[in-house]
Amino acid sequence: MSANTPNGIRLSRRRFLQILAGTAGALVVGVRVAEAGEPPLPPEWLGNHFQQLGAYVRIDAEGNVLIGARDPDTGTGVATALPMIIADELDADWNRVSVVQLGLGVDAGNNGQPQWSYGRQRGGTGDSIPAAWADLRQAGALARWLLTQAAARRLGIAADRLRCEASTVIAPDGRRVTYGSLVDDASKLDLPRQAPAPKPPERYTLIGKPVGDVDAHAIVTGQAKYAIDHHEAEALVAVLLHCPWPDGSLARIDTAPALAVKGVVKVMHLKPEPGQPPGHTVIAPAVAVLAENTWAALQGRDQLKLEWKPGAATSSGALEQQASALLDGDAAPTTRVRDDGDVDKAGKHAARRLEASYYQPWLAHACAEPMNCLARIDKDSARLVVPSQAPQQAWAVVQRLTGLAPERIEIRVPRVGGGYGRRLDHDYVAEAVMLAKAVQKPVRLLWTREQDFANDFYRSASVHKISAIIDGKRNLLAWNQRLASASALSGRGAPANRLWSSEVLPDQLPAGLVPNYRSDWYALESALPRGPHRATPHLSNAFAVESFVDEIAHLMREDPLKTRLRLLGEPRAIALKNGGVLDTGRLRNVLQLVADRIEWKNWLRSVNGLGLACWYMDGAYVAHAIETSLQGDKLGIERVVCAVDVGRVINPLGLEGQVAGATLDALSTALNLAITYKDGQVQQRDWKDYPLASMAALPNSVEVIVVPDDAHPPTGASFLAMPTAAPALANAVFRVSAVRVRRLPLMKEFQRLS
């Protein structure tokens, strides 16, 4: 095992795979740090003498198997896919496997620094599976090795002559020994000198097979418990009223009417802590009402008499005007992200030129489960139940505010009701901890839907201006892309010369495919909080790039598929600046697959409109083909096809669900969604102001094509299908209506232009 793990986590070189047994006769296997103790496990994992065991797997004497899912599941299916990796290496009978969501694994390391027992724990960021691929296979392989060694001694036969299948060790003569009967013997064996090698891919029996979500039944029957469902005796309910200006302040308050409400216990003023980056402290000045129940807390909040001092009186419209002025002027960019060849010189050989600008709005996360946190802060311990995508970052907030030793902080993360990057920030955790410390009681913090919309870390609006130079042979000689946006990294500790990295990528298409390529970023300033959002920065850039490629094809009166294939060129591997590789053959393949499936050969003759788009993201490849119809002024989405190549697929059923879900999310976002602000205040406060697309507005189904690809390691896919859906839709709309939509949300712009 490597001593280095993703996300900057460094584990001891003495980290090893540990086995432990209790009097209940259970074998437990996991990844831990040898020098440290272990964090508590969920109650389901504890045998008679199991106290602090850092484990992924438990097998009891009856042969039942419990496997821990280390990353939070925000609906991405990692609670199924990650245990599948262990179960396959273990040769466990999946029908007898139960999955438990692990809480944060932390203990004291050297000099009081945290030691992460399970390595990286982060979900909803599209990289859970590739980050866990090596670790979890090794954990399963060790468990299988121990059971095989125990069986070899019992059967009197060499271990390398035995095979495992469905939680059973099988000898060449047909004798069988179940895992449950081997538990006691296996637990007494010494660890191997070297970690056992994982199985070769040809022996996989579960990986690559469709498996239903382990939480599906609980979710559809209403039995699944999210963080917002958790209670604790004597906990006070806290609701907040945030300042409508993120940079405003409290001018005056009268708490008497609120305190007069029966059940209200306390009213507190919370302020962002100076020097703390966004997401580590209160998002905006706020007044908290703490009460014995939710109703009293809400009634008390409504009785507050207060005035806010306004912050900056800016607007989203003014910011867009500023962006356009920068891109239309001669000002030098904040950062020249990439500059290949000589774009200016290439202009002297232009047979044709094309230029277009694309506009995209601010976006909210709009998670189904509003922000919440159950926090109990005692003198020597803290216990939280929180919907977090990054429990290690949540831990850092709690530790800073309490000063507790690493192992004294327990964080449980039930299934999360949506994340999209919002729960990588933990302002709501800071609020709950501050309040619990102040009242010296457990606090159940609940945000309302209105708060969730009005106090988000939004995705910044952006304006893209792209120009192209084409020679007489229809070759794309030069590409010049200029982007203006407010960085999501502003104030988060990133150096000034790296603020662009949340907004644009140096290797994004068509970089590396055009001999003269330039990418510039212009920084905008806004008081509106920004943060990570689903599929950024791919989402906004793919819409601009793939829309513009379509416009190039139209200028040349050419089949857009042919234009894209010529741009990609022959199948080859192109080294990227980030160290990865762009395989144009894999990208061509997914593009051709969706084109064939939607019958692209009829693109020019079809009564309906057909549109294409393709993209590359962190080793994965995706393409969309969309068919639209137009009856009068009613636009319809008739068919959607998406092809993905993510390397080795762990759970095809889960992957198809992620691709279809991300496609529908992207279409809904493109059709309707926008956050606007006026006089410094966000205008949207509920679903009626931020309307998700209705079922009638979306296609009946999304056809997903998964490319079989066992030659490459698995990549992430939770938001892979987001970037290409919107440009494919806009390109299809142009074919059916001759209306070129360059501004999102699409429906509002389509109606304006029609």
Secondary structure as GFF3:
##gff-version 3
##sequence-region A 1 754
A	DSSP	beta_strand	16	21	.	.	.	ID=ss1
A	DSSP	beta_strand	27	32	.	.	.	ID=ss2
A	DSSP	three_ten_helix	43	45	.	.	.	ID=ss3
A	DSSP	beta_strand	57	59	.	.	.	ID=ss4
A	DSSP	beta_strand	65	69	.	.	.	ID=ss5
A	DSSP	alpha_helix	78	90	.	.	.	ID=ss6
A	DSSP	three_ten_helix	94	96	.	.	.	ID=ss7
A	DSSP	beta_strand	97	101	.	.	.	ID=ss8
A	DSSP	beta_strand	106	108	.	.	.	ID=ss9
A	DSSP	three_ten_helix	110	112	.	.	.	ID=ss10
A	DSSP	beta_strand	114	116	.	.	.	ID=ss11
A	DSSP	alpha_helix	128	155	.	.	.	ID=ss12
A	DSSP	three_ten_helix	159	161	.	.	.	ID=ss13
A	DSSP	beta_strand	163	165	.	.	.	ID=ss14
A	DSSP	beta_strand	168	170	.	.	.	ID=ss15
A	DSSP	beta_strand	176	178	.	.	.	ID=ss16
A	DSSP	alpha_helix	179	187	.	.	.	ID=ss17
A	DSSP	three_ten_helix	201	203	.	.	.	ID=ss18
A	DSSP	alpha_helix	216	220	.	.	.	ID=ss19
A	DSSP	three_ten_helix	227	229	.	.	.	ID=ss20
A	DSSP	beta_strand	236	242	.	.	.	ID=ss21
A	DSSP	beta_strand	249	254	.	.	.	ID=ss22
A	DSSP	alpha_helix	256	259	.	.	.	ID=ss23
A	DSSP	beta_strand	264	270	.	.	.	ID=ss24
A	DSSP	beta_strand	286	291	.	.	.	ID=ss25
A	DSSP	alpha_helix	294	302	.	.	.	ID=ss26
A	DSSP	beta_strand	305	309	.	.	.	ID=ss27
A	DSSP	alpha_helix	316	328	.	.	.	ID=ss28
A	DSSP	beta_strand	335	340	.	.	.	ID=ss29
A	DSSP	alpha_helix	343	346	.	.	.	ID=ss30
A	DSSP	three_ten_helix	347	349	.	.	.	ID=ss31
A	DSSP	beta_strand	352	360	.	.	.	ID=ss32
A	DSSP	beta_strand	372	377	.	.	.	ID=ss33
A	DSSP	beta_strand	382	385	.	.	.	ID=ss34
A	DSSP	alpha_helix	391	402	.	.	.	ID=ss35
A	DSSP	three_ten_helix	406	408	.	.	.	ID=ss36
A	DSSP	beta_strand	409	412	.	.	.	ID=ss37
A	DSSP	three_ten_helix	422	424	.	.	.	ID=ss38
A	DSSP	alpha_helix	427	439	.	.	.	ID=ss39
A	DSSP	beta_strand	443	446	.	.	.	ID=ss40
A	DSSP	alpha_helix	449	454	.	.	.	ID=ss41
A	DSSP	beta_strand	462	470	.	.	.	ID=ss42
A	DSSP	beta_strand	476	485	.	.	.	ID=ss43
A	DSSP	three_ten_helix	496	502	.	.	.	ID=ss44
A	DSSP	beta_strand	516	523	.	.	.	ID=ss45
A	DSSP	alpha_helix	538	555	.	.	.	ID=ss46
A	DSSP	alpha_helix	560	568	.	.	.	ID=ss47
A	DSSP	beta_strand	573	575	.	.	.	ID=ss48
A	DSSP	beta_strand	581	583	.	.	.	ID=ss49
A	DSSP	alpha_helix	584	597	.	.	.	ID=ss50
A	DSSP	three_ten_helix	600	602	.	.	.	ID=ss51
A	DSSP	beta_strand	609	617	.	.	.	ID=ss52
A	DSSP	beta_strand	620	631	.	.	.	ID=ss53
A	DSSP	beta_strand	634	645	.	.	.	ID=ss54
A	DSSP	alpha_helix	652	672	.	.	.	ID=ss55
A	DSSP	beta_strand	677	678	.	.	.	ID=ss56
A	DSSP	beta_strand	681	682	.	.	.	ID=ss57
A	DSSP	three_ten_helix	695	697	.	.	.	ID=ss58
A	DSSP	beta_strand	703	706	.	.	.	ID=ss59
A	DSSP	alpha_helix	722	737	.	.	.	ID=ss60
A	DSSP	alpha_helix	746	753	.	.	.	ID=ss61
###
